[in-house]
Amino acid sequence: MADLQDDLHTTPEIGALPVERPTGATVADAFPAEAYAAALEAVDRVRALLAEHPVADGYSGLPRALRRLPWYDLELGETDVATDVPRLREGHVGALFWSLHLPDDARPDHALSATLDQLDLARTVIRDHPEGLRLARTAGQVIDARNCGRVAVVLGPATAAALDDSLGILRVLRTLGVRVLTLAGTSWASEAGLTRFGEEVVREMNRLGVLADLSGASDATIARTLTLSRTPVLCSRSAARALRPHPDNLPDDLLAALGAAGGVCMVPLAAEQTGPTLRDVAEHLDHIRAVAGAESVGLSGTFDSGAAHPQDLTDTACYPRLIAELLRRGWPETDLALLTWGNVQRVLRSADFAARAAQERREPSAARTVELDD
């Protein structure tokens, strides 16, 4: 079975970390041969690691960004966005989660239609770029896409407001390929936590293999979902609140609970949440690894989402720079392999297995808010 494969075929190297030794007697003395050799060795380590364990990027706003362009070609290269196939390959990105979140000016009563519009656009973009992109619905299909030299596109997170209190809509969205649903912004996942209907939504998501995204949710909703969910959850855009007090970042107690539940905190490359420099991002990754564990940290580019990015982390080609900084900080390659690829793949595979088991025990839920929460 493809989702049980552990080894990935590597793809041709398209990008690397350039290391050039300066010329001139004075500069060469300041950059001795030993330092130059060490820099080359670090580059080789980064390239080898990412060739074997590519990046699973947890959040991309590309579908919405493409909507404003009259024409684009992601396989040839597109300078008007931060994501295209050449830069995905240069950054060694093997999987990309495409956000279906609503535009800021979207009307709440149009949440479903806006989500379907973005879903239709995302599927069209994937279809029109078959040499670079491939839709992936399961963990096995993510690996298959990587083995074929394509970037696996996972649809989601989508906003839970699109459900309109109907679990039937959730099942339809899953049939269309949606794998991640953000719980924040609904009446049944509020500051007070999950209502009875909200708990039923989480159970049905488990039955379908749809992952819960808890970024932006209240602390009470996060805590209750971690207790209730039978599959690991994601925080698609969350860093450490102890280092930067952004509302979407997580406090240490919830980071520890997320780690205990096997979930993954995907640290965004967003200056507002992590800070303006590459080293600030690395500090968040260090902190979350220490609090939640190496099995519970991932990466989230947030490219093409409107977020400002830290210096040197401005597009999807930048990931080797970040991995090089983490190597410099002493991260073992086993932890880096989990950070880039292993943790996300584990969560997807766990959700797939749990869904198959749950569908044998549990019929589709027909619950509605008026029945459970009135």
LUMROVEX-889858 format. One line per 8 residues: number of its first residue (from 1); their letters; for each residue x, y, z of N, C-alpha, C, O. Coordinates in steps of 0.1 Angstrom, whole numbers. Layout:
BEGIN
NUM) A) X:Y:Z:X:Y:Z:X:Y:Z:X:Y:Z | ...
***
This chain:
BEGIN
1) MADLQDDL) 8:-12:0:0:0:0:9:12:0:19:13:7 | 5:23:-8:13:34:-9:15:42:4:25:47:7 | 4:42:13:5:49:25:13:42:36:15:48:47 | 19:31:33:28:24:42:42:25:37:51:20:44 | 44:31:26:58:33:21:66:42:30:60:53:35 | 78:39:33:87:48:41:97:55:32:101:66:36 | 101:50:21:111:55:13:105:63:2:96:59:-5 | 111:75:-1:107:83:-12:118:84:-23:130:84:-20
9) HTTPEIGA) 114:83:-36:123:86:-46:127:100:-47:118:109:-44 | 139:104:-49:143:118:-50:140:123:-64:140:116:-73 | 139:136:-64:137:143:-77:149:151:-80:157:153:-72 | 151:155:-93:163:162:-97:164:175:-89:154:182:-87 | 176:178:-85:179:190:-78:178:202:-87:184:203:-97 | 170:212:-83:168:224:-91:173:236:-84:177:245:-91 | 174:236:-71:179:247:-64:188:243:-53:189:231:-50 | 196:252:-48:206:248:-37:209:261:-30:205:272:-34
17) LPVERPTG) 216:260:-19:221:271:-12:234:275:-18:244:268:-17 | 235:286:-25:248:290:-31:259:293:-21:256:301:-12 | 270:288:-23:282:291:-14:293:294:-24:299:285:-30 | 298:307:-24:309:311:-33:320:317:-24:317:325:-15 | 332:312:-26:343:317:-18:348:330:-24:351:331:-35 | 348:341:-16:352:354:-21:367:353:-26:375:345:-21 | 370:362:-35:384:362:-40:391:375:-35:385:384:-29 | 404:375:-37:412:386:-31:419:382:-19:413:375:-10
25) ATVADAFP) 431:386:-17:439:382:-6:433:385:8:433:377:17 | 428:398:9:423:402:22:411:394:26:409:390:37 | 401:393:16:389:386:19:391:371:21:385:365:30 | 400:366:13:403:351:15:409:348:28:406:337:34 | 417:357:34:422:355:47:411:355:57:411:347:67 | 401:363:55:390:364:65:380:353:63:371:350:71 | 381:345:51:372:334:49:381:322:45:382:318:34 | 387:316:56:397:306:53:391:293:47:379:291:47
33) AEAYAAAL) 400:285:42:396:273:35:387:264:44:378:258:40 | 390:263:57:383:255:67:368:260:67:359:251:67 | 366:273:68:352:278:69:345:276:56:333:272:56 | 352:277:45:345:275:32:341:260:30:330:258:26 | 350:251:35:347:237:34:335:234:43:327:226:39 | 335:240:55:323:237:64:310:242:58:300:236:59 | 311:254:51:299:259:45:294:250:34:282:247:33 | 303:245:26:299:235:15:293:223:21:284:217:16
41) EAVDRVRA) 299:218:32:294:206:38:279:208:44:271:199:42 | 277:220:49:263:223:54:253:223:43:242:219:44 | 257:229:31:249:229:20:245:215:15:234:212:12 | 255:207:15:253:193:10:244:186:20:235:178:15 | 245:188:33:236:182:42:222:186:40:213:178:41 | 220:199:38:206:204:36:200:198:24:189:194:24 | 208:198:13:203:193:0:199:178:2:189:174:-3 | 208:170:8:205:156:10:193:154:18:185:145:16
49) LLAEHPVA) 192:161:29:181:159:38:167:162:32:158:155:33 | 167:174:25:154:178:18:151:169:6:139:168:3 | 161:164:0:158:154:-11:151:142:-6:143:136:-13 | 154:138:6:148:126:12:136:129:20:126:121:20 | 135:141:26:124:145:34:120:159:31:124:168:37 | 112:160:20:108:174:15:99:181:25:94:175:35 | 96:193:22:88:201:31:73:199:28:69:199:16 | 65:197:38:51:197:37:46:211:43:46:213:55
57) DGYSGLPR) 43:220:34:39:233:37:24:234:41:16:230:33 | 21:238:54:8:237:59:-2:247:55:-14:246:59 | 2:258:48:-8:268:45:-3:277:33:7:283:34 | -11:277:23:-8:285:11:-21:292:7:-31:286:6 | -20:305:4:-31:313:-1:-32:314:-16:-38:323:-21 | -25:305:-23:-23:307:-37:-36:307:-45:-37:316:-54 | -46:299:-42:-59:300:-50:-65:314:-50:-69:319:-61 | -65:321:-39:-71:334:-39:-62:344:-46:-67:353:-53
65) ALRRLPWY) -49:342:-45:-39:351:-51:-40:350:-67:-39:360:-74 | -43:338:-72:-44:336:-86:-57:342:-92:-57:346:-104 | -67:344:-83:-80:349:-88:-78:363:-94:-86:366:-103 | -69:371:-89:-68:384:-94:-59:386:-106:-57:397:-111 | -53:375:-111:-44:375:-122:-51:371:-135:-58:361:-135 | -50:379:-146:-57:376:-158:-51:364:-165:-58:357:-172 | -38:361:-162:-31:349:-169:-20:345:-160:-13:354:-154 | -17:332:-159:-6:328:-152:-1:314:-157:-9:307:-163
73) DLELGETD) 11:311:-154:17:298:-157:26:294:-146:38:298:-145 | 21:285:-137:29:281:-126:41:272:-129:51:272:-122 | 39:265:-140:50:256:-144:62:263:-150:73:259:-148 | 59:273:-158:70:281:-163:76:291:-153:88:293:-153 | 67:296:-144:72:305:-134:63:317:-134:59:322:-144 | 59:323:-122:50:334:-121:55:344:-111:55:341:-99 | 60:355:-115:66:365:-106:56:373:-98:59:379:-88 | 43:372:-101:33:380:-94:28:373:-81:20:379:-74
81) VATDVPRL) 32:361:-79:29:354:-67:42:348:-61:53:348:-67 | 41:343:-49:53:338:-42:55:323:-44:64:317:-38 | 46:317:-51:46:302:-53:44:299:-68:35:303:-74 | 54:291:-73:53:285:-86:61:272:-86:68:270:-76 | 59:264:-96:66:251:-96:81:252:-95:87:244:-87 | 88:261:-103:102:261:-101:107:265:-87:116:259:-82 | 100:274:-80:104:278:-67:100:267:-57:107:265:-47 | 89:260:-59:85:249:-50:96:238:-51:100:232:-41
89) REGHVGAL) 101:235:-63:112:226:-64:125:231:-58:133:223:-52 | 128:243:-60:140:249:-54:140:249:-39:150:247:-33 | 128:250:-34:126:250:-19:124:236:-14:122:234:-2 | 124:226:-23:122:212:-19:108:210:-12:108:203:-2 | 98:216:-18:84:214:-12:78:202:-19:77:201:-31 | 74:192:-11:68:180:-16:53:180:-15:46:172:-22 | 48:188:-5:33:188:-4:29:202:1:37:209:8 | 18:207:-4:13:220:-1:-2:220:2:-10:215:-6
97) FWSLHLPD) -5:225:14:-19:227:18:-25:240:12:-19:250:15 | -35:239:4:-41:251:-2:-53:256:6:-63:249:8 | -52:268:11:-63:274:19:-75:277:11:-74:282:0 | -87:273:16:-99:277:10:-107:287:19:-119:288:19 | -99:294:28:-105:304:37:-112:315:29:-108:317:17 | -122:321:35:-130:331:28:-122:344:26:-114:347:35 | -125:352:16:-120:365:15:-125:374:26:-135:371:32 | -117:384:30:-121:392:41:-134:399:40:-141:402:49
105) DARPDHAL) -138:402:27:-151:409:25:-162:400:22:-173:404:17 | -160:387:24:-171:377:21:-182:378:31:-180:380:43 | -195:377:26:-206:377:35:-208:364:42:-206:353:35 | -211:364:55:-212:351:62:-223:342:55:-221:330:56 | -233:347:50:-244:339:44:-240:333:30:-247:326:24 | -228:338:25:-223:332:13:-210:324:15:-203:321:6 | -209:319:27:-197:311:30:-196:298:22:-185:295:17 | -207:291:20:-206:279:13:-203:282:-2:-194:275:-8
113) SATLDQLD) -210:291:-8:-207:294:-22:-193:299:-25:-187:296:-35 | -188:307:-15:-174:312:-17:-164:301:-16:-154:301:-23 | -167:292:-7:-158:280:-5:-158:272:-17:-148:267:-22 | -170:269:-23:-171:261:-35:-164:268:-47:-158:261:-55 | -165:281:-48:-158:288:-58:-143:286:-58:-137:284:-68 | -138:288:-45:-124:286:-44:-119:271:-46:-109:269:-51 | -128:262:-42:-125:248:-44:-125:245:-59:-116:238:-64 | -134:251:-67:-134:249:-81:-122:255:-88:-116:249:-97
121) LARTVIRD) -118:267:-83:-106:273:-89:-93:264:-86:-85:262:-94 | -92:259:-73:-80:251:-69:-80:239:-78:-69:236:-83 | -90:232:-80:-90:220:-88:-87:223:-103:-80:215:-110 | -91:235:-108:-88:239:-121:-73:242:-123:-67:238:-133 | -67:248:-113:-53:251:-113:-45:239:-113:-35:237:-121 | -49:229:-105:-42:216:-105:-43:209:-118:-33:204:-123 | -55:209:-124:-57:202:-137:-49:209:-148:-44:202:-157 | -47:222:-147:-40:229:-158:-25:229:-156:-18:233:-165
129) HPEGLRLA) -20:223:-146:-5:222:-144:-1:208:-140:4:205:-129 | -4:198:-149:-2:184:-146:13:180:-144:15:170:-138 | 22:187:-150:36:184:-149:42:188:-135:53:183:-132 | 35:197:-128:41:201:-116:32:198:-103:38:196:-93 | 19:198:-105:10:196:-94:1:184:-95:-2:180:-106 | -3:178:-84:-12:167:-84:-20:167:-71:-15:169:-60 | -33:166:-73:-43:166:-62:-40:153:-54:-39:142:-59 | -40:155:-40:-38:143:-32:-49:143:-21:-51:153:-14
137) RTAGQVID) -56:132:-20:-67:131:-11:-63:123:1:-70:124:12 | -53:115:0:-49:106:11:-34:107:13:-26:113:5 | -29:101:25:-15:101:27:-7:93:16:4:97:12 | -13:82:12:-7:75:1:-6:82:-12:4:81:-19 | -16:90:-15:-15:98:-27:-5:110:-26:1:114:-36 | -2:115:-14:8:124:-12:22:118:-16:30:124:-23 | 24:106:-11:37:99:-14:38:96:-29:48:98:-35 | 27:92:-35:27:88:-49:30:101:-58:38:100:-67
145) ARNCGRVA) 25:112:-54:28:124:-61:42:128:-60:49:131:-70 | 48:126:-48:62:129:-46:71:120:-55:80:124:-61 | 67:107:-55:75:97:-62:74:100:-77:83:95:-85 | 64:106:-82:62:109:-96:68:123:-100:67:128:-111 | 75:129:-90:81:142:-93:71:154:-93:74:164:-98 | 59:152:-87:49:163:-86:48:168:-72:52:161:-62 | 44:180:-70:40:186:-57:26:182:-54:17:185:-61 | 24:175:-42:11:170:-38:3:182:-33:9:190:-24
153) VVLGPATA) -9:185:-38:-17:196:-33:-28:190:-24:-36:181:-29 | -29:194:-12:-39:189:-2:-49:201:-1:-44:212:3 | -62:199:-3:-71:209:-2:-76:212:12:-81:203:19 | -74:224:16:-77:228:30:-65:235:36:-54:233:32 | -68:242:47:-80:243:55:-91:251:48:-89:261:41 | -103:247:50:-115:254:46:-122:259:59:-119:254:70 | -130:269:58:-137:275:70:-149:266:73:-157:263:64 | -151:264:86:-163:256:91:-176:264:89:-186:257:89
161) AALDDSLG) -175:277:87:-187:284:84:-194:279:72:-206:282:70 | -187:273:63:-193:268:50:-203:257:53:-211:253:44 | -202:250:65:-211:239:67:-225:243:69:-234:235:67 | -227:256:73:-241:260:75:-249:251:84:-261:248:82 | -242:246:94:-249:237:104:-254:224:98:-263:218:103 | -247:219:87:-252:207:80:-240:198:79:-230:201:72 | -241:186:85:-230:176:83:-230:170:70:-220:164:65 | -241:171:62:-242:166:49:-233:174:40:-226:169:31
169) ILRVLRTL) -232:187:42:-222:196:35:-208:192:38:-200:192:29 | -205:188:50:-192:184:54:-188:171:46:-177:170:40 | -198:162:44:-195:150:36:-193:153:21:-184:147:15 | -201:163:16:-199:167:2:-185:173:0:-178:170:-9 | -181:182:10:-168:188:8:-157:178:9:-147:179:2 | -158:167:17:-148:157:18:-148:149:5:-137:146:0 | -159:147:-1:-160:140:-14:-153:148:-25:-146:142:-34 | -153:161:-24:-146:170:-34:-132:172:-31:-124:178:-38
177) GVRVLTLA) -127:166:-20:-112:166:-17:-108:173:-5:-96:173:-2 | -117:180:2:-112:188:13:-107:179:25:-114:170:29 | -96:182:30:-90:174:41:-88:181:54:-86:174:64 | -90:194:54:-87:202:67:-98:212:68:-102:219:59 | -104:213:81:-114:223:83:-111:231:96:-108:225:106 | -111:244:94:-108:253:105:-121:255:114:-131:260:108 | -120:252:127:-131:253:135:-135:267:140:-146:269:144 | -125:276:140:-128:290:145:-138:297:136:-140:294:124
185) GTSWASEA) -145:306:143:-155:315:136:-169:309:134:-176:313:125 | -172:300:142:-186:294:142:-193:295:155:-186:298:166 | -206:294:155:-214:295:168:-212:283:177:-214:284:189 | -208:272:171:-206:260:179:-192:257:183:-189:246:189 | -183:266:180:-169:265:184:-164:279:188:-157:286:181 | -169:284:200:-168:298:204:-158:299:216:-151:289:219 | -158:310:222:-149:313:234:-153:303:245:-144:300:253 | -165:298:245:-170:289:256:-166:275:253:-167:266:261
193) GLTRFGEE) -161:272:241:-157:258:237:-167:253:227:-175:260:221 | -167:240:226:-176:233:216:-189:231:223:-190:227:234 | -200:233:215:-213:229:219:-215:215:216:-206:208:211 | -227:209:219:-230:195:216:-229:193:201:-224:182:197 | -234:202:193:-233:201:179:-219:202:174:-214:194:166 | -211:210:180:-197:211:177:-190:198:180:-181:194:172 | -193:192:191:-187:179:193:-191:168:183:-183:160:179 | -203:169:178:-208:160:168:-200:162:155:-198:153:147
201) VVREMNRL) -197:175:152:-190:179:140:-176:172:141:-171:166:131 | -169:173:152:-156:167:154:-157:152:152:-148:146:145 | -167:145:157:-168:131:156:-170:127:141:-165:117:136 | -178:135:134:-181:132:120:-168:135:111:-165:128:102 | -160:145:115:-148:147:109:-138:135:110:-132:131:101 | -138:130:122:-130:118:125:-135:106:116:-126:99:111 | -148:105:114:-153:94:106:-149:96:91:-148:86:84 | -148:108:87:-145:111:73:-130:112:70:-126:112:59
209) GVLADLSG) -122:114:80:-108:116:78:-105:131:76:-94:134:70 | -113:140:80:-111:154:78:-104:159:91:-109:157:102 | -93:166:89:-85:170:101:-90:183:106:-94:192:98 | -90:185:119:-94:197:126:-82:206:126:-72:203:131 | -84:219:121:-74:229:122:-79:239:134:-90:244:133 | -71:240:144:-74:248:156:-68:261:157:-70:268:167 | -61:266:147:-55:279:147:-66:289:147:-76:288:139 | -65:299:156:-76:309:157:-87:305:166:-95:314:169
217) ASDATIAR) -88:293:170:-99:289:179:-95:293:194:-84:296:197 | -106:294:202:-104:297:216:-97:286:223:-97:275:219 | -90:290:234:-83:280:243:-93:269:247:-89:257:247 | -105:272:250:-115:262:255:-118:253:243:-120:241:246 | -120:258:231:-123:249:220:-111:240:217:-113:228:214 | -99:245:218:-87:237:215:-86:226:225:-84:214:222 | -88:229:238:-87:219:249:-97:208:247:-94:197:248 | -110:212:244:-120:202:243:-118:193:230:-120:181:231
225) TLTLSRTP) -114:199:219:-111:192:207:-100:182:209:-101:170:204 | -90:186:216:-79:177:219:-83:165:227:-78:153:225 | -93:167:236:-98:156:244:-107:147:236:-107:135:238 | -115:153:227:-126:145:220:-121:138:208:-125:127:205 | -112:144:200:-108:139:187:-101:126:188:-92:124:197 | -104:116:180:-97:103:180:-86:103:170:-79:93:168 | -84:114:163:-73:116:153:-65:128:157:-71:137:163 | -52:129:154:-44:141:157:-50:153:150:-56:152:139
233) VLCSRSAA) -48:165:156:-53:177:150:-41:185:145:-29:182:148 | -44:196:137:-34:205:132:-37:219:138:-48:222:140 | -26:227:140:-28:241:141:-20:247:129:-8:248:129 | -27:251:119:-21:253:106:-13:266:105:-4:267:97 | -15:275:115:-8:288:115:-6:293:129:-12:303:133 | 2:286:137:3:290:151:18:288:155:25:279:152 | 23:298:162:36:298:168:35:298:183:25:295:189 | 45:303:190:46:302:205:42:316:211:48:326:208
241) RALRPHPD) 31:316:219:26:328:225:36:333:235:37:345:238 | 44:324:241:54:329:251:65:337:244:71:346:251 | 67:336:232:77:344:225:71:356:218:77:367:216 | 59:355:213:52:366:206:37:365:209:31:355:205 | 31:375:216:17:374:220:7:376:210:-1:386:211 | 7:369:199:-3:370:189:-15:361:192:-13:350:198 | -27:365:189:-39:357:194:-39:343:187:-45:334:193 | -33:341:176:-33:328:169:-22:319:174:-22:307:171
249) NLPDDLLA) -13:324:182:-2:316:188:-7:309:200:-16:313:206 | 0:298:204:-5:290:214:4:292:227:16:293:226 | -3:292:239:4:292:251:11:278:254:7:268:248 | 20:278:263:28:266:265:20:254:270:22:243:267 | 9:257:278:1:246:283:-6:239:272:-8:227:272 | -11:247:262:-18:241:251:-8:234:241:-11:224:235 | 4:240:240:14:233:232:18:220:238:19:210:230 | 19:219:251:22:206:257:10:196:255:13:184:253
257) ALGAAGGV) -2:201:256:-14:192:254:-14:188:240:-18:176:237 | -11:197:230:-11:193:216:-1:182:214:-3:172:207 | 11:183:220:21:173:219:17:160:225:19:149:219 | 10:160:236:6:148:243:-5:141:234:-6:129:235 | -13:149:226:-23:143:218:-18:139:204:-26:134:196 | -5:141:201:0:137:188:-3:147:177:-1:144:165 | -8:159:181:-10:169:170:2:176:166:13:174:171 | 0:185:156:12:192:150:9:207:150:-2:212:145
265) CMVPLAAE) 18:215:155:17:230:155:26:234:143:38:232:143 | 20:240:133:27:244:120:30:258:121:22:267:121 | 43:261:123:48:275:126:48:283:113:54:279:103 | 41:294:113:40:302:101:52:311:98:58:316:108 | 56:312:86:66:322:82:60:335:80:60:341:69 | 54:341:91:47:353:91:53:362:101:53:359:113 | 58:374:97:65:383:106:56:387:118:61:389:129 | 43:389:116:34:393:127:34:383:138:32:386:150
273) QTGPTLRD) 35:370:135:34:359:145:47:355:150:48:350:161 | 57:355:142:70:349:146:81:360:148:91:357:155 | 80:371:141:91:381:141:97:384:128:94:376:118 | 105:394:126:109:399:113:121:392:107:125:395:96 | 127:382:114:139:376:109:138:361:109:130:355:115 | 147:355:101:148:340:100:151:334:114:146:324:118 | 160:341:121:163:336:135:151:336:144:150:328:153 | 142:346:142:130:346:151:122:334:148:117:328:158
281) VAEHLDHI) 120:330:136:113:318:132:120:306:139:113:297:145 | 133:305:138:140:294:144:138:294:159:138:283:165 | 137:305:165:135:305:180:121:299:183:120:292:193 | 111:302:175:98:296:178:99:281:176:93:273:184 | 106:277:165:107:262:163:114:255:174:111:245:179 | 125:262:179:132:256:191:123:255:203:123:245:210 | 115:266:205:107:266:217:96:255:216:93:248:226 | 89:254:205:78:245:204:84:230:204:77:222:210
289) RAVAGAES) 95:228:198:101:215:199:104:211:214:102:200:218 | 109:221:222:112:218:236:99:216:244:99:207:253 | 88:223:241:76:222:249:67:210:244:62:202:253 | 65:209:231:55:199:226:62:187:221:56:176:221 | 75:187:218:82:176:213:85:177:198:77:183:191 | 95:170:194:99:170:180:88:164:171:88:168:159 | 79:156:176:69:150:168:57:159:166:47:155:160 | 57:171:171:45:180:171:49:194:165:42:203:169
297) VGLSGTFD) 58:195:157:62:208:151:63:206:136:68:196:131 | 57:216:128:58:216:114:60:230:108:62:239:116 | 58:231:95:61:244:89:49:248:81:42:240:75 | 47:261:81:35:267:74:40:280:67:42:290:74 | 41:280:54:47:291:47:38:304:47:43:315:48 | 25:302:47:15:313:46:18:322:34:15:334:35 | 25:317:24:27:325:12:15:328:4:6:320:4 | 14:340:-2:3:344:-10:-10:346:-2:-21:345:-8
305) SGAAHPQD) -8:347:11:-20:349:20:-22:364:24:-31:367:31 | -13:373:20:-14:386:24:-5:389:36:-4:401:40 | 1:379:42:10:381:54:24:386:50:29:383:39 | 29:395:58:43:399:56:52:388:62:49:382:72 | 64:386:55:72:375:58:86:380:64:90:391:61 | 92:371:72:105:375:77:115:376:66:114:371:55 | 126:384:69:137:386:60:143:372:56:145:364:64 | 145:370:43:151:358:38:142:347:37:146:335:33
313) LTDTACYP) 129:349:40:119:338:40:107:344:32:96:344:38 | 109:348:20:98:356:13:91:348:2:81:353:-3 | 95:336:-1:88:327:-11:91:313:-8:99:309:1 | 85:304:-16:86:290:-14:100:284:-17:102:272:-14 | 109:292:-22:122:287:-25:131:288:-12:143:284:-13 | 126:294:-1:134:298:10:137:287:20:146:289:29 | 130:276:19:131:266:30:145:261:33:149:259:45 | 154:259:23:168:254:26:175:264:36:183:259:44
321) RLIAELLR) 172:277:35:179:286:44:175:284:58:183:284:68 | 162:281:60:157:278:74:163:265:79:167:264:91 | 163:255:71:169:242:76:183:243:79:188:237:88 | 191:251:71:205:254:74:207:260:87:216:257:95 | 198:270:91:199:276:104:196:267:115:202:267:126 | 186:258:113:183:248:124:195:238:125:198:234:136 | 201:234:114:213:226:115:224:233:123:231:227:132 | 226:246:121:236:253:128:232:254:143:242:254:151
329) RGWPETDL) 220:253:146:215:253:160:216:240:167:213:238:179 | 220:230:159:222:216:165:210:207:164:210:197:171 | 200:210:156:189:201:154:195:188:148:202:188:137 | 191:176:153:195:164:146:187:162:134:176:167:133 | 193:154:124:186:152:112:173:144:114:163:146:106 | 172:136:124:159:129:126:148:139:130:137:137:125 | 151:149:138:141:159:141:137:167:129:126:171:128 | 147:171:121:144:179:109:136:171:99:127:177:93
337) ALLTWGNV) 138:158:98:129:149:90:115:149:94:106:149:86 | 113:149:107:99:150:113:93:164:110:82:165:106 | 101:174:112:96:188:110:92:190:96:81:196:93 | 100:186:86:96:189:72:86:180:66:77:185:59 | 86:167:69:77:158:62:70:148:71:59:145:70 | 78:142:81:73:131:88:61:133:97:52:125:97 | 60:145:103:49:147:112:36:149:105:25:143:109 | 36:156:94:24:158:86:19:145:80:8:142:79
345) QRVLRSAD) 29:138:75:25:125:69:19:115:79:10:108:76 | 25:116:91:19:107:102:5:111:105:-4:102:106 | 2:124:106:-12:129:109:-21:125:98:-32:120:101 | -17:127:85:-26:123:74:-29:108:74:-40:103:73 | -18:100:76:-20:85:76:-29:81:88:-37:72:87 | -27:87:100:-35:83:111:-50:86:109:-58:78:112 | -52:98:103:-66:101:100:-72:92:89:-84:88:91 | -64:87:80:-69:78:70:-73:65:76:-84:59:74
353) FAARAAQE) -64:59:85:-67:47:91:-79:48:101:-87:39:101 | -79:58:109:-90:60:118:-104:61:111:-114:56:116 | -104:68:100:-116:70:92:-121:56:87:-133:54:88 | -113:48:82:-117:35:77:-123:27:88:-133:20:86 | -117:27:100:-122:20:111:-135:25:116:-145:18:119 | -136:39:117:-148:45:122:-160:43:112:-172:41:117 | -158:42:99:-169:40:90:-175:27:91:-186:24:87 | -168:17:97:-173:4:99:-182:3:112:-190:-6:113
361) RREPSAAR) -180:13:121:-187:13:133:-198:23:134:-208:22:142 | -197:34:126:-206:45:128:-212:49:115:-206:51:105 | -225:51:115:-233:56:104:-231:71:102:-228:78:112 | -233:77:90:-232:91:89:-242:99:98:-253:94:99 | -237:109:104:-245:117:114:-255:126:106:-250:133:97 | -267:127:111:-277:136:105:-280:147:115:-290:154:114 | -272:149:126:-275:159:136:-275:173:131:-267:176:121 | -283:181:137:-283:196:133:-283:204:146:-286:199:157
369) TVELDD) -279:216:144:-277:225:156:-290:226:164:-290:226:176 | -301:228:157:-314:230:163:-318:218:172:-325:220:182 | -313:207:169:-316:195:177:-308:193:189:-312:188:199 | -295:197:188:-286:195:199:-283:207:208:-281:206:220 | -284:219:202:-280:231:210:-291:240:213:-289:250:221 | -303:238:209:-315:247:211:-319:246:226:-328:253:230
***
